[in-house]
């Protein structure tokens, strides 16, 4: 067995670039000698160090942690390092399990709503429970600002809110704007959370007029007018601002005809049945 190996041999053996080997040298982790021609020569000790480095990198340790560990380590320090790694792995597994569950629920939700497209465009009266939300109050215009506001909401609650795979994101529209026909402006974006999550506002319980709309947002002004005309025709008292829930939107598809949005507005009525 040779005592020293050239950089090309090490690069080929480990299937890593020579730039990576030079980087490890810059960090002080590998310490190759130079031959008479100035070529790097790696010793058996460098190979041992590289073996440990590659193993620790595969587990997920940072180069900073690896350098600190390789500077001075014994069995106790190695055991402590691995215990810390297990804690990190457990945390990552929990996060991935939660994300997997959320995405599975999202698939079920998408399939559910795309399987009942015949219900789109119909007005229904339904009782909805109180809903907890994270709310970001902003005066926004949908096409220009709404995605940005939702991103700000996600940044503030990044541990709770995923945009992709989420059908619980919505926005509110003051009722007087809808009455005036001023559609496209919103006063807040929100995210509906579960009972065990942090929240800062509520959507009240009550009887809601709802309409599920498929397709482009360009039709929403007309759909809101239908809802308000229905309320007026049936002597219903509107008790809330307009609510839009983005069940399927541009985070799920680039085809506007596949968008599904539910319009909701709390309205008091003695009649609680599906509208004709």
N, C-alpha and C positions, 0 to 999 in steps of 0.2 A: 504494500500500500504506500502511495506517495505521501510525503510529508506536507507538500504544498500543492495548491491547485490554482490555475489561472482564472480570471474573472469569467472568461467565456465558458470554461468547464462548469463553474458553479451556476452560471446563468442557464446552461443547458440542463444540468442535473435537476434544478429546482423549477425549471420552466418559468423563470422570472427575468425581467429585463435588467440589463446592466445598469440602467439609470436607477433602478430600485436598490441595487447593491451599493452604488455610490451614495445614495441617500442614506442608507443605513450606516454607512461609514461617516457621513457628515454628522449624523446624530451621535456618533461615538459608540454605537452598538457593535458594529464590526470594526476590526482593527487589522486590516491586511498589511503585510509587509511589502516592500518593493524589491524586485530583483535588480540586477546590475543595469538593466535597460529601463528601469522605472515602471515595469509592469506590476500590477497588484498581484500578490500571491496570498492565497487564503490558507490558513492552517486548519488542522483538525479541530482546534478550539473554536475557530470561526464557524466551522460547519456545525459543531455542537450548538453554538449560540444561535445560528440561523435556524436550526431545527426547533429550538425552543421558541424563537420569535414567530416562526410560521405557525406553530401550534397555538400560541397565545392569540395571534391575529385571527385564526380560524374560529376561536372561541368568541372573539369580539373585543379583545382588549385594545386600547388605544396605544399608539406608539409611545406616548408619554409614560403610560403605565408600564409598558414593556421595558423601556429604558431604565426606569426607576427600579423595577424588579431585578433586572439583569446586573445592575450595579453591585448589588450585595443581597444574596438570597440564601436561605437555608430551608429545611423542611417546614419549620413553623411559618415562615413567610410565604412559602409556596401554598401551604394548606389554607392560610388566611386569604391569599389571592383567589384561590379556587372557591372558597366559601362566598366571597364577594361576587364572584362570577355567577354562582348559583342563584344568589338573590336577584341579580340583574336579569338572568334568564327567566326566573319565576315571574318577575314584573312584566317582562316582555310577553311572556305566554299569556298572562292575564289580559293584557291590552289587546293582543291578537285574538284571544277568545271572544272578548267583548266586541271587537270589530267584526269578527266572523258572524256572531249572532245578529249584529245590526244589519249586515249585508244580506244575511238570509231572510230577515224580516222584510228588508227592502225588496228583495226578489218576490216574496209572497205578495207584497203590497202592489208592486207593478203588475204582476200577473192577475191579481184580483181586479184592479181597475181597468186593465185592458180587456178583461173578459166580460165586462158589463157595460160596454160602450153604448148599448141601446138606451141606457139611463141618462146619457149626456143630454143636456139641454132641458131637462125636466125640472120643474120646481117642486121641492119637497119641504115639508115641515117636520123637523126632527128635534128631539130633546137632546141637548149636549151637556155633559157635565162641566164643572169648573175645570179649566185647563191652566196649568202653570207654564209660564213662559219666561225666557230671557229676552228682554226687549231693548232695542237701541232706537231711541227717538231721533229721527232725522227728517228734514223736509227734503224728500227725494223724488226724482223722476225715474220711472222704471228703466227705460232704455239706457239712460246715461249713468245712473247712480245706484240702482238697487243692488246689483252684484257687488259693488264696492262696499255698500253699507253692510251687506250680509257678511262679507269678508272681514270687516271691522268687528262684527259681532263674533265671528269665529275666532279672531285673534284674541279677543278679550276672554273667551271661554274655550280655549283650544283643547282642554282636557275633556270637554263635554260634547263639543259640536263638530261633526263631520259634515261637509257640504255634499260630497259625492256619496250617494247611497242614502240620502236623507229626504224623506217626504214630509217632514214636520216643520219646514221653513215657510214663513208667510209674511204678509205685510198688512197694514191697516190703512184705511182711507176714511177721513172724516166724512160723516154723512152729508154735511152741507156741500162738500165738494161734489159728491155724487149727485145730489139734487140739482146742483148748478150745471151738471154735465162736464165738470172738470175732471176727466179721467186721465190717469197717467202720473198723477202726483200722489205721494204716500207720506204719511207722517211718522211711520216707524216700520222697521223690519223686526221679526221675532222668530224664536225657535221654541217649539213646544217640548217641554222636558217631562221626564217621569217623576213620580211622587217622591223618589229618594234623591233627586238632584237639586242643585242650587237653582233658585229662580228669583226674579225681581218684580214680576207683575202677574196679573191673572186675566184670563178671558172668562167672563162670567158664565155661570150655568144658565140655561134657559131654553126656550123654544127658538129655533133658528130656521129661517128660510134658507134653503141651500140650492145651489145649481152647480152641477158638475159640467165643465166646459172643455171640449176637446178642440185643440187647434191653436192658431195664432192669437196673440194678445190683442191684435187689432180689433177683434170682435167684442172685447170686454165691455166697452162703454155701452153697447147695445144690450148686452146680457144684464148689466147692472140696471139699466133702465127697465128691462122686463121685470126684474125682481121688485123694484120700487113701485112700478105700476101695479103689480100683483098685490103688494101690500096695501096700496091706496084703494084698489078696487074691492078688497076684502076687509076694509076698515081696520087694518092692523096697525098697531103702534110700534114704530121702529125704536128700539131701545139701545142700539149700539152703532158704532161706526162699521163700515164695511170691512170684511176680513177676506183676504185671498190666501188660500193654502196651495202651495205649488207642489202638487202631487208628483207630476212628471214635468221637468223643465229642461233648460239648456244645459244642466249638469248631467242629464241622463241621455239626451238625444240632440242632434243638430237639426233634426227635422221638425219644424214648427208644427206640422200637422199632427205630430205625436204628443204634443204638450197636453197635459191634463191639469186643469186648475179648478179648485172648488171655491165658489163664492159663498160666503156665509154672512148673514146679518140677523141679529137677535130681534125678534118681533113678537109682541104680545098678541095672542089671539085665543079665542075660546075653542077654536077648531084646531085639532092636532091630528091631521091625517095627510096622506099624500094628496097634493094638489092635482086637479085634473089636467 
